[in-house]
Amino acid sequence: MAAKQEGAANSGTQGTKLKWDDSNMKSSYANVCNVTSTREEVVMLFGVNQAWNRGQKEVTIQLTDRIIISPYAAKRLSMLLQGVVSEYEKRFGTLNVEATSGEAAK
């Protein structure tokens, strides 16, 4: 039986409760994300980079999930992720993404 979580919504509507139903939720692992957009939607492609050996001439990214959201939802997601990363860095130190992305480009 899947767990149900309840919490008060902080969206300006007083008395509204959110009920999180995770009975059909699936979990996926991704170490690669690509994002594109149009005026009406933001498309996020998630997948797995299986380049286990350095110096490969060709790398295949196996795409596993496509998430399509509105630009408004994308902005809210951006704000949520920014907060999560900020809290992470307070606890564990600054993440240096330049070093990682530079290695990935080689």
N, C-alpha and C positions, 0 to 999 in steps of 0.2 A: 504494500500500500504506500503510495507516494505521500510525502509530507506536504502539508498546506501551510503557507505562511501568511499571516495577516499583519497589516501595519497601517497607520494613519497616513493618508496622502498629504503631502505638503505642496499642493498645487494651487492653493488659493481658494479651493472649494472646501469650506468647513464641513466636517462631519462625514466626508467621503472616505471610505476605507478601500484599500487595495487588497485583493485576495490573490495570492500568487499560486497558481495551479501548475505544478511541475510534473503531473502524471504522464505527459507525453514528451517530456524534455529528453533530448539526447545530448551527449557530450562529444565534442570533437577536439582533436589536438591540431594546432596550426603553428608553424614557425615562419610563415610567409603570409603577407596580406597585400593586396593590390586594391586601390580605390579609384574609381572613375565616377563622373557625375554628368548629369544633364540638368536642365532647369528644374525638372520635376522630381528627380530621384538621385540618390547616391547609391552606387553599387559597390559592395565590398566582396572581393574574392579571397577566400582563405584556402590555404593548402600547405603541403609539406615539401620542403626542399630536401631531397634525398641525396645530396652531394656529400657523401661521407668521405670521399678522397679529395684532397686539395689538388688543384691544378688540372681538374677535368676540363676538356675542351668544350663539352656541352653538358648542361645541367637541366634536368627535367623537373619541373615543379608539378606535383600531382595536386590538382585543385579538388577540394572536397566539399566546400560550402559556398553558396552565393547568398548574401544578405542584401536586400534592397530596402532602403528606408527613405523617408522624405528629407529634404534639406533641414527642416526644423528638428527632426529627430536626430539628424547627424550633428547638428550644433549642440543639442543636449548631450549626446553621447561624447562629443569632444570635451565638453565641460566636465562630465563625470570622469572620463579617463584622465584628464589633466589633474583632477583632485586626487585620484588614486595614485598616480605616479608621484605627485608631490608628497603625499603621505609616505609612500614607499621610500623616497629619497631621504626624508627626514629620519626614518628608522634605520636605513641600510646604507646610505651614502648616494652620491650623485651617479647617475647612469650616463656613461659616455657612449652615445650612439654613433658618433662620427667614426670611432675606431671600428665598430662592428659593421657599419654600412660600407666602409672602405674595404674591409676584408671581403665582404659579399660581392663587391664589384669586380674583384680580381679574377 
